[in-house]
Amino acid sequence: METEQASEIFSALGQATRLEILKIIAPHSRGDNPPGLPAGEIGKALSLPPATLSFHLKDMNYKGLVVTRREGRKIYYRANLPVLLDTLEELITHVLEPAGAA
């Protein structure tokens, strides 16, 4: 993962609302065929207006933090766990690595 990409992801995660969204969808993002969670349920859980939720989900999707799946009129969101783990690995390996360890 490039440093610039990791920076974009950390920037997106710098907002409390987006961390709350990830907390809500993470349990629905695990397993071989994770179902995700529809946007309406995410909005209800956070008491967010649809426009606000849409703004955050659109940016999170653009930056690769969430993956979407459409079923009829509903869009299901799940956390993109591999991207989140790669980003944390980038932080640990290249930023927090002890001096002289490289």
Backbone as a printed PyTorch tensor [residue, N CA C, xyz], in Angstrom:
tensor([[[  0.8380,  -1.1760,   0.0000],
         [  0.0000,   0.0000,   0.0000],
         [  0.8850,   1.2410,   0.0000]],

        [[  0.5320,   2.1820,  -0.8340],
         [  1.2790,   3.4300,  -0.9260],
         [  0.9560,   4.3260,   0.2680]],

        [[  1.9300,   5.1270,   0.6530],
         [  1.7520,   6.0340,   1.7810],
         [  0.6100,   7.0100,   1.5360]],

        [[  0.4880,   7.5020,   0.3100],
         [ -0.5820,   8.4530,  -0.0200],
         [ -1.9590,   7.8200,   0.1720]],

        [[ -2.1060,   6.5670,  -0.2470],
         [ -3.3840,   5.8700,  -0.0890],
         [ -3.6950,   5.6720,   1.3930]],

        [[ -2.6920,   5.2860,   2.1680],
         [ -2.8920,   5.1130,   3.6090],
         [ -3.2950,   6.4350,   4.2500]],

        [[ -2.6820,   7.5250,   3.8110],
         [ -3.0060,   8.8490,   4.3400],
         [ -4.4630,   9.2150,   4.0690]],

        [[ -4.9450,   8.9130,   2.8660],
         [ -6.3470,   9.1780,   2.5130],
         [ -7.2950,   8.3930,   3.4160]],

        [[ -6.9390,   7.1490,   3.6790],
         [ -7.7900,   6.3050,   4.5170],
         [ -7.8080,   6.8190,   5.9480]],

        [[ -6.6380,   7.1520,   6.4900],
         [ -6.6000,   7.6850,   7.8510],
         [ -7.3550,   9.0090,   7.9380]],

        [[ -7.2690,   9.8100,   6.8980],
         [ -8.0110,  11.0700,   6.8690],
         [ -9.5140,  10.8010,   6.9330]],

        [[ -9.9710,   9.8260,   6.1620],
         [-11.3920,   9.4750,   6.1660],
         [-11.8280,   8.9490,   7.5260]],

        [[-10.9330,   8.2670,   8.2100],
         [-11.2590,   7.7080,   9.5250],
         [-11.1190,   8.7380,  10.6420]],

        [[-10.6990,   9.9380,  10.3040],
         [-10.5200,  10.9820,  11.3000],
         [-11.8230,  11.6160,  11.7520]],

        [[-12.9340,  11.1590,  11.2300],
         [-14.2380,  11.6910,  11.6090],
         [-14.9750,  10.6550,  12.4490]],

        [[-15.4670,  11.0910,  13.5850],
         [-16.1330,  10.1860,  14.5290],
         [-17.3110,   9.4560,  13.8920]],

        [[-18.0630,  10.1340,  13.0430],
         [-19.2230,   9.5000,  12.4050],
         [-18.8030,   8.2940,  11.5800]],

        [[-17.6940,   8.4020,  10.8890],
         [-17.2330,   7.2950,  10.0440],
         [-16.7480,   6.1200,  10.8840]],

        [[-16.1380,   6.4090,  12.0080],
         [-15.7480,   5.3220,  12.9100],
         [-16.9860,   4.6290,  13.4690]],

        [[-18.0200,   5.4020,  13.7750],
         [-19.2740,   4.8130,  14.2600],
         [-19.9090,   3.9400,  13.1790]],

        [[-19.8680,   4.3920,  11.9400],
         [-20.4040,   3.5910,  10.8330],
         [-19.6590,   2.2650,  10.7520]],

        [[-18.3330,   2.3130,  10.8320],
         [-17.5480,   1.0720,  10.7690],
         [-17.8780,   0.1450,  11.9310]],

        [[-18.0690,   0.7030,  13.1210],
         [-18.4300,  -0.1290,  14.2810],
         [-19.7470,  -0.8530,  14.0480]],

        [[-20.6880,  -0.1700,  13.4230],
         [-22.0080,  -0.7570,  13.1910],
         [-21.9690,  -1.8230,  12.1010]],

        [[-21.2050,  -1.5890,  11.0380],
         [-21.2230,  -2.5460,   9.9230],
         [-20.1900,  -3.6630,  10.0620]],

        [[-19.1930,  -3.4910,  10.9110],
         [-18.1380,  -4.5100,  11.0380],
         [-18.6820,  -5.9020,  11.3530]],

        [[-19.6190,  -6.0470,  12.2980],
         [-20.1270,  -7.4000,  12.5730],
         [-20.8380,  -8.0370,  11.3780]],

        [[-21.2780,  -7.2280,  10.4350],
         [-21.9740,  -7.7250,   9.2410],
         [-21.0160,  -7.8430,   8.0550]],

        [[-19.7150,  -7.7670,   8.3430],
         [-18.6990,  -7.7470,   7.2880],
         [-17.7610,  -8.9400,   7.3550]],

        [[-18.0190,  -9.8510,   8.2570],
         [-17.1080, -10.9810,   8.4530],
         [-17.6850, -12.2500,   7.8380]],

        [[-16.7950, -13.1780,   7.5440],
         [-17.2260, -14.4620,   7.0090],
         [-16.9850, -14.5620,   5.5150]],

        [[-17.3540, -15.7190,   4.9630],
         [-17.1160, -15.9820,   3.5470],
         [-18.0050, -15.1470,   2.6310]],

        [[-19.2420, -14.9390,   3.0190],
         [-20.1790, -14.1790,   2.1930],
         [-20.9420, -13.2070,   3.0880]],

        [[-20.2540, -12.1550,   3.5620],
         [-20.8870, -11.2570,   4.5200],
         [-22.0750, -10.5070,   3.9220]],

        [[-23.1620, -10.4010,   4.6820],
         [-24.3680,  -9.7690,   4.1520],
         [-24.3020,  -8.2550,   4.0550]],

        [[-23.5220,  -7.6310,   4.9170],
         [-23.5290,  -6.1740,   4.9650],
         [-24.7740,  -5.6820,   5.6840]],

        [[-24.9610,  -4.3940,   5.6800],
         [-26.0960,  -3.7740,   6.3570],
         [-26.6670,  -2.6940,   5.4430]],

        [[-28.0010,  -2.6580,   5.2860],
         [-28.5750,  -1.6350,   4.4150],
         [-28.3920,  -0.2330,   4.9970]],

        [[-28.2770,   0.7290,   4.1160],
         [-28.0440,   2.1160,   4.5270],
         [-29.1040,   2.5970,   5.5110]],

        [[-30.3460,   2.2210,   5.2990],
         [-31.4220,   2.6530,   6.1920],
         [-31.2020,   2.2170,   7.6280]],

        [[-30.7250,   0.9970,   7.8140],
         [-30.4640,   0.4980,   9.1690],
         [-29.2760,   1.2120,   9.8030]],

        [[-28.2820,   1.5290,   8.9940],
         [-27.1250,   2.2730,   9.5070],
         [-27.5860,   3.6530,   9.9750]],

        [[-28.3900,   4.3100,   9.1570],
         [-28.9010,   5.6340,   9.4950],
         [-29.7410,   5.6280,  10.7560]],

        [[-30.5980,   4.6100,  10.9020],
         [-31.4300,   4.5070,  12.1080],
         [-30.5750,   4.3000,  13.3450]],

        [[-29.5840,   3.4310,  13.2300],
         [-28.7220,   3.1300,  14.3780],
         [-27.9630,   4.3640,  14.8510]],

        [[-27.6330,   5.2560,  13.9310],
         [-26.8610,   6.4540,  14.2720],
         [-27.7140,   7.7170,  14.3520]],

        [[-29.0030,   7.5880,  14.0580],
         [-29.9070,   8.7510,  14.0180],
         [-29.3670,   9.8460,  13.0950]],

        [[-28.9140,   9.4170,  11.9230],
         [-28.3750,  10.3620,  10.9400],
         [-29.4020,  10.6350,   9.8490]],

        [[-29.5080,  11.8820,   9.4030],
         [-30.3530,  12.1690,   8.2440],
         [-29.7950,  11.4540,   7.0100]],

        [[-30.6660,  11.0280,   6.1000],
         [-30.1990,  10.3080,   4.9110],
         [-29.1140,  11.0360,   4.1220]],

        [[-29.2220,  12.3430,   3.9720],
         [-28.2170,  13.0820,   3.1920],
         [-26.8470,  13.0360,   3.8620]],

        [[-26.8200,  13.1320,   5.1770],
         [-25.5510,  13.0820,   5.9150],
         [-24.9290,  11.7020,   5.8020]],

        [[-25.7510,  10.6710,   5.9960],
         [-25.2550,   9.2990,   5.8860],
         [-24.7350,   9.0410,   4.4780]],

        [[-25.4790,   9.4650,   3.4800],
         [-25.0740,   9.2620,   2.0890],
         [-23.7280,   9.9160,   1.8040]],

        [[-23.5250,  11.1200,   2.3200],
         [-22.2570,  11.8260,   2.1410],
         [-21.0970,  10.9990,   2.6900]],

        [[-21.2520,  10.4960,   3.9070],
         [-20.1790,   9.7280,   4.5350],
         [-19.9490,   8.3960,   3.8190]],

        [[-21.0270,   7.6800,   3.5030],
         [-20.8820,   6.3770,   2.8430],
         [-20.2700,   6.5190,   1.4500]],

        [[-20.6400,   7.5690,   0.7360],
         [-20.0840,   7.7840,  -0.6020],
         [-18.5720,   7.9840,  -0.5230]],

        [[-18.1210,   8.8120,   0.4170],
         [-16.6890,   9.0610,   0.5560],
         [-15.9590,   7.8080,   1.0380]],

        [[-16.5700,   7.0850,   1.9610],
         [-15.9480,   5.8540,   2.4600],
         [-15.8350,   4.8150,   1.3460]],

        [[-16.8360,   4.7570,   0.4880],
         [-16.8020,   3.8320,  -0.6420],
         [-15.7190,   4.2520,  -1.6330]],

        [[-15.6300,   5.5370,  -1.9200],
         [-14.6250,   6.0620,  -2.8490],
         [-13.2090,   5.7490,  -2.3590]],

        [[-12.9970,   5.8410,  -1.0540],
         [-11.6730,   5.6020,  -0.4840],
         [-11.4200,   4.1300,  -0.1730]],

        [[-12.3880,   3.2690,  -0.4770],
         [-12.1870,   1.8360,  -0.3240],
         [-12.4330,   1.2860,   1.0640]],

        [[-13.0440,   2.0730,   1.9400],
         [-13.2870,   1.6090,   3.3080],
         [-14.5010,   0.7060,   3.4180]],

        [[-15.4380,   0.8560,   2.4930],
         [-16.6260,   0.0110,   2.4860],
         [-16.8220,  -0.5790,   1.0940]],

        [[-17.5250,  -1.6830,   1.0690],
         [-17.8810,  -2.3640,  -0.1710],
         [-19.4050,  -2.3900,  -0.2230]],

        [[-19.9630,  -2.2000,  -1.4020],
         [-21.4200,  -2.1710,  -1.5280],
         [-21.9350,  -3.3410,  -2.3520]],

        [[-23.2000,  -3.6260,  -2.1080],
         [-23.9150,  -4.6450,  -2.8800],
         [-25.3570,  -4.1770,  -2.9830]],

        [[-25.8950,  -4.2180,  -4.1780],
         [-27.2800,  -3.7740,  -4.3860],
         [-28.1960,  -4.9900,  -4.4560]],

        [[-29.3220,  -4.8540,  -3.7700],
         [-30.3630,  -5.8770,  -3.8150],
         [-31.6870,  -5.1470,  -4.0070]],

        [[-32.1610,  -5.1120,  -5.2310],
         [-33.3620,  -4.3250,  -5.5200],
         [-33.0620,  -2.8520,  -5.3280]],

        [[-33.8520,  -2.2110,  -4.4730],
         [-33.6530,  -0.7800,  -4.2040],
         [-32.7020,  -0.5270,  -3.0390]],

        [[-32.3420,  -1.5740,  -2.3200],
         [-31.4770,  -1.4100,  -1.1480],
         [-30.0070,  -1.5720,  -1.5150]],

        [[-29.1790,  -0.7590,  -0.8750],
         [-27.7300,  -0.9020,  -1.0040],
         [-27.2060,  -1.3460,   0.3520]],

        [[-26.4860,  -2.4540,   0.3350],
         [-25.9050,  -3.0060,   1.5560],
         [-24.4350,  -2.6100,   1.6230]],

        [[-24.0130,  -2.2390,   2.8110],
         [-22.6320,  -1.8070,   3.0300],
         [-21.9500,  -2.7560,   3.9930]],

        [[-20.6950,  -3.0430,   3.6920],
         [-19.8750,  -3.8050,   4.6350],
         [-18.4910,  -3.1830,   4.6620]],

        [[-17.8270,  -3.3460,   5.7890],
         [-16.4750,  -2.8160,   5.9320],
         [-15.5420,  -3.5950,   5.0200]],

        [[-14.6330,  -2.9030,   4.3790],
         [-13.6290,  -3.5430,   3.5370],
         [-12.4590,  -3.9060,   4.4530]],

        [[-12.6190,  -5.0050,   5.1710],
         [-11.6540,  -5.3910,   6.1990],
         [-10.2350,  -5.5650,   5.6660]],

        [[-10.0160,  -6.1540,   4.4780],
         [ -8.6400,  -6.2620,   3.9800],
         [ -7.9530,  -4.9000,   3.8180]],

        [[ -8.6730,  -3.8960,   3.3410],
         [ -8.0800,  -2.5620,   3.1840],
         [ -7.7590,  -1.9650,   4.5470]],

        [[ -8.6620,  -2.1250,   5.4980],
         [ -8.4120,  -1.5960,   6.8440],
         [ -7.1990,  -2.2650,   7.4770]],

        [[ -7.0890,  -3.5760,   7.3140],
         [ -5.9400,  -4.2960,   7.8790],
         [ -4.6400,  -3.9060,   7.1830]],

        [[ -4.6690,  -3.7550,   5.8640],
         [ -3.4740,  -3.3210,   5.1260],
         [ -3.0220,  -1.9320,   5.5760]],

        [[ -3.9840,  -1.0650,   5.8380],
         [ -3.6580,   0.2940,   6.2770],
         [ -2.9960,   0.2740,   7.6470]],

        [[ -3.5260,  -0.5370,   8.5460],
         [ -2.9090,  -0.6580,   9.8710],
         [ -1.5150,  -1.2600,   9.7680]],

        [[ -1.3590,  -2.2290,   8.8790],
         [ -0.0400,  -2.8300,   8.6710],
         [  0.9460,  -1.7820,   8.1480]],

        [[  0.4820,  -0.9340,   7.2420],
         [  1.3190,   0.1550,   6.7160],
         [  1.7650,   1.0700,   7.8520]],

        [[  0.8580,   1.3990,   8.7300],
         [  1.1870,   2.2620,   9.8600],
         [  2.2300,   1.6140,  10.7630]],

        [[  2.0200,   0.3630,  11.0990],
         [  2.9330,  -0.3380,  12.0050],
         [  4.2970,  -0.5510,  11.3660]],

        [[  4.3180,  -1.0080,  10.1340],
         [  5.5650,  -1.3620,   9.4690],
         [  6.4120,  -0.1640,   9.0680]],

        [[  5.7710,   0.8530,   8.5180],
         [  6.5410,   1.9410,   7.9240],
         [  6.5530,   3.2380,   8.7230]],

        [[  5.6460,   3.3780,   9.6520],
         [  5.5940,   4.6190,  10.4160],
         [  6.0440,   4.4030,  11.8540]],

        [[  5.5590,   3.3520,  12.4630],
         [  5.8690,   3.1070,  13.8670],
         [  7.0710,   2.1940,  14.0670]],

        [[  7.6650,   1.7520,  12.9580],
         [  8.8270,   0.8670,  13.0330],
         [  9.9370,   1.5540,  13.8330]],

        [[ 10.5450,   0.8370,  14.7660],
         [ 11.6170,   1.4530,  15.5620],
         [ 12.7750,   1.9240,  14.6770]],

        [[ 13.3830,   3.0230,  15.0450],
         [ 14.5230,   3.5640,  14.2970],
         [ 15.6440,   2.5380,  14.2490]],

        [[ 16.2280,   2.3770,  13.0780],
         [ 17.3380,   1.4500,  12.9110],
         [ 16.9220,   0.0120,  12.6810]],

        [[ 15.6220,  -0.2810,  12.7190],
         [ 15.1620,  -1.6530,  12.5240],
         [ 15.1110,  -2.0200,  11.0500]],

        [[ 15.1290,  -1.0320,  10.1830],
         [ 15.0080,  -1.3060,   8.7480],
         [ 16.3050,  -1.7520,   8.1400]]])
